[in-house]
């Protein structure tokens, strides 16, 4: 395992298995982008987006670079708003308080059509953002 502070960066991808097909679209493009840019990565899964900040926190002593991957689709209740806001705030707090970089590839969308469309582009965008940070860190 490459530790935080070592010369060869390793990105930890923490992803939710909820909306698995959409998440897999993003993971495939992240992996392809990392492989074409010789960027090492490891993956860790959680059940839902809510668990992503906790899982990332558990790895902050060993990794400096992360990608959070998941999908939140608005339903008929306010639950989406609470989860979306809490997870975004938790990821930002981890970035600031733990001195790590987290590329946020969690889709926050209104419907499945939006999620499907974004799932084909968001993974590559997040991977490229991570590579940019790594190269300029």
N, C-alpha and C positions, 0 to 999 in steps of 0.2 A: 504494500500500500504506500502510495506517495503522500507524505504528510504535508500539511500546511507549512509553507516556508521552504520546501524542497525546490530544486531548480526545475523540475519537470512537472508542469501543472497537470492536475487530474480533475476533471469535472464530475461532480456527483449529480446525477439526474434523479430527482425524487418525483414520482408520478403516481397519480390516482388511477385505480382500475375501474372507477365508475365512468360510464360512457366509454367503454373499452375500445370500440372501433374508432372513435374520434381521437382518443389518446394515442392509439397505435399509429394513426396517420402522422401525428406530431412526432412521436418517437422515431418513426422511420426516417423522417426528414432531418431530425436532429442527428441521428446516427450517421446518415449519409454525409451530412455536412462535416461532422467531426472526422469521419474517416477520410474524406477528401482533403482535409486540412491537417491531417496527422495529429489530431487532438485526442488524448486518452480520456476515457470516461468509464464510469460504473453506474449501474442503475439500482434503484431501491424503490419498491412499490408500497403503496398504502391503499386503503380502501376508498377514501374520499378526499376531497380537497381540504377539508377541515384538518386532517391529520398531517398535511404536508409541512406546515411550520414546525410542528413538534419533531417530526422525523429529521428535518434539516438541522434543527437545534442540536439533536443528538449526535450529529456528525461535525459540528463546527470546530471541534478540537483537532480533527483529522483532515479536513478539506477546507479550501478557501473559495472555490468556485462551484456554484450550484445552478441547476435549472429546475424550476418548479413547473410541473406539467399536469394539467387537469382541465376539467370543463365544468362550468356552472351555467345552468340554463334556468332562466326565470320561470317560476311556476305561478300559481294563483295566490300564494301567500307572501308575506314579507320575509320569509326564511332566506331567500336568495340574497336580499339586501344585507342581512346580518352576516351571513357567511362570507359574501364577497368583500365587504368592508373589513371584517375581522381578519380574514386571511391576508388581504393586501397590507393592512397595518402590521400584522405580525411579521410578514416577510420584510417590510421596510425596517422594522425595529431590529430584526436579526441582522440585517445588513449594517445598520449603524452601530449597534451595540456589540456585535461579535466581530466586526471587521472582515466580513465575508461579502462576496458578490453573489447575488441571486438574480438570475435572469427569469423574469416572470412570464411563463408560457401557460398561464391559467386563463382560459377563455371565459369571459363573463359576457354572455349573450342573451338575447331575448327569446330565441327559438332554435330548434334543431337545424333549420336551413342555414342560419348564420353560423352556427357551430361547425357544420359540415364544411362550409366554404372556408372559414378561417383555419380549420384543422389542417388544411393542405399548405398553408403558408407560415403559420405562426411558429412551427418547430424550427424551420430553417432560419427565420428571423432571430429567434432566441439563441440558436447556436452561433450565428454570426456575431451577435452582440457579445456573447461570452468570449469568443475568439478575439474580438477587438479589445475587450477589457484585459484579457490575459496578455496579449501582445503589447499593451501599453501600461501594464501595472508595474 
